[in-house]
């Protein structure tokens, strides 16, 4: 492998890792703001998201330059193609987080105890997502260890499965509140919709984990 290519490859991986870390920070800050029911802090949590698109665009451009300069062989090409897929997923995560935070801000302005209670119950999903972010970050840091990469991917999948169970319980809770003639049926359904969209974040992290495995070991992308 050419020395120049090896350096470029590591730079791309480091840049991808930085984007994942920035997204994880936004999620962590959002969770803390929601626990505190603080709409102002929610707005501040969106700040790390502003430069994500520029970062991923630069990564994609760097990968194209790698193709042009080094014409990587099959295994190395597989890794670069995986990163192109991963940056696309990271941009979608950025959109999901941004929309979720805006929606949660509007929900908090309702100042309704039932809405706030449901939001607090839903934060178990956010905690699972943060765990998945931590494991995704670790995948990139231990990229050359196939066993660790596979083990971390399994952990991410477990966190993903938990979120489906949590959402099912939340649906039941919402139905009970609507049946109790709370008078906020539309608000409850909207909140449920926003939480469902929030699930897409961990869904995409699960997808990224599979792409890291592909980059390391091949298989299906």
Secondary structure as GFF3:
##gff-version 3
##sequence-region A 1 221
A	DSSP	alpha_helix	3	35	.	.	.	ID=ss1
A	DSSP	alpha_helix	39	45	.	.	.	ID=ss2
A	DSSP	three_ten_helix	47	49	.	.	.	ID=ss3
A	DSSP	alpha_helix	52	70	.	.	.	ID=ss4
A	DSSP	alpha_helix	74	108	.	.	.	ID=ss5
A	DSSP	alpha_helix	113	141	.	.	.	ID=ss6
A	DSSP	alpha_helix	146	179	.	.	.	ID=ss7
A	DSSP	alpha_helix	185	217	.	.	.	ID=ss8
###
